[in-house]
Amino acid sequence: MDHKPTPLSLSLTHRRSTPTARANLRLLVALAVAASLTLIFLIANARREPTYQGRTLSSWLREFDTVRTREYKKAEEALVNLGPAAAPHLARRLGRKSSKLAERLESKLPSSLAKRVMEWRMNREFSSGRAYWALTRLGPNARPAVPQLMRLLRGSDQKARSRAVEILGGIGPAAEPAVPALTELLESGTPTDRDEAAIALGAIGRKAEPAFPMLLTTTLARRVSWSVTVPALVKIGHQPIEVLPLLTRELQTNRSSRIDAARCLGLLGPAAAPAVPTLIDALKDDLPQARASVCSALGRIGPNAVPAVPTLVIAVDDEWWYVRRNAATALGRIGPAARSAVMALAVAQRDKNEEVRNAASQAIRLIQAEPTP
């Protein structure tokens, strides 16, 4: 029995006989699905993007990159207000610098094109500096930028490294993930790198505890300035008595660093008691700022600085008010053992400078206070 082919059967037969058509159809379907998913993703992402004053983060970033001062200043305020969401984008701009190729092209192109190349080059240079200032303003809110900042630490651009280190210090304890990279910089970086890394580690504080051995080693080896590392070590949570001989020697022999040496000895607190005789001698320094720093250090040492009381009594009558103030404060911190200074402090209560008067009154109260049981 004969069957006439229907239109449907002819169509199916034709399709079975053309595999290329079927492959093309599947490709079109796949592309349509991919396009739909991409569109859905973009719409959803746009909705999730943070906004400020009705504008998205992307919009503010585009304006931030402009060469026009008024626009970028407005954008900077917006990005600072957007906070953590803006930080990674700003950090990516931190490493931007002018292209030497662009500079060469600029000199060879027609003026209209050269102007555009110059604007592009200036945009890159300016956006790097602007990103630095914005990130320093963010402080701890720049925490999401830590991974990008760590990558800059390992780069070859000294300026970008310095800026990244400073920003990490401004982030503070939240920059703990960067401690290993900063410690590595402390060991193998340039002299500038090492000093800046020490300051940043100090700003991170107790979270930078793993860096303590390297900080101490580089200090004693004089590979990093002790005036930078001693404060950092104290902020991390250590009283580095190992540096006491170094600081005492600096106080004795290097007048130009006497202010910093006394300040660092004061940071050691009571542990710096062996340096008291040297500090007493340093109170004879001609420079009033040095005398003020020495008085402050003796006060921080506290009751262990009793041998300095007679010299501090003389300093209460110094010609410079801030030396008198610091001397009075130091006597108060020494406490009841400085009772012989009360008469001089009573005179200082009539000093023409208010800060000196207040320091003298407070010192007398501390010296005459009843000991706590």
C-alpha angles and dihedrals in degrees: 000000000000121000122201113223114247122221090252094053090047090051093049091046090050093049092048088053094053111058090168090064091051091049091050091050092052090049092052091050091049092049091049091051092047092049091050093049091047091051091049091049093049093049092048092046092049089054091050095048110108118247137202123197089352096305128107126243090249091055093051091047091055090052091046089060094056121110091226110104099211094053097044092048090055090047092049091057090049093050092048089052091048086056119174093018091061097042100085091047091051092048091055089057092050093079096050118119139165118284117237088210089056090051091052092047091049091062094049104041127088112272095257093053093038089057091055092048090050091051091050091049093047090048090057093047095045096045090056093055092042091050089053093054093044092050092049088053091051092059111171089003087072090072094115088061094063095100092053091045091052090055090054090055089065095046129100097240108102095195093050090048092051092049093047091051092050092049091050089054089050090053088058124187091000087068091068093121088065095057095096092049092048090048090052089051089050089057104040108016130103118277089264091049092051096051093046093047090052091052091049093049089052090051090052086056125187091000086070093063093122088064093060098096093050093045091052094044094051090047095053090044089053090234091126126036110265089216086067102037100045093060089044092052091050092049090051087057107263135117098213100205087167088080094053095098091048093051093045090052091050090050091052102042110024114060092178091063097037094106093054093042092054091046092052092047088054090054089060089060119192090356088072092065093114088064094058095099090052091047090051090055090047090058086076091065115130092225112086092206089058092049090050091050091049092051090051091050092051090051092052090051086057125184090002087069094066093122088065095060097098091049092047090051088059090048090055085071095048118139091239117074096216091054089051091048094049092046091053091047091050092052090052091052091050085059131191091356087070093061091124088068096061095095093052090046091051088057089048089057086074093050116137090236116079095212091054091049092050093047091050093050092048091048092053091051091051094046093049096041116121112251113254113245 
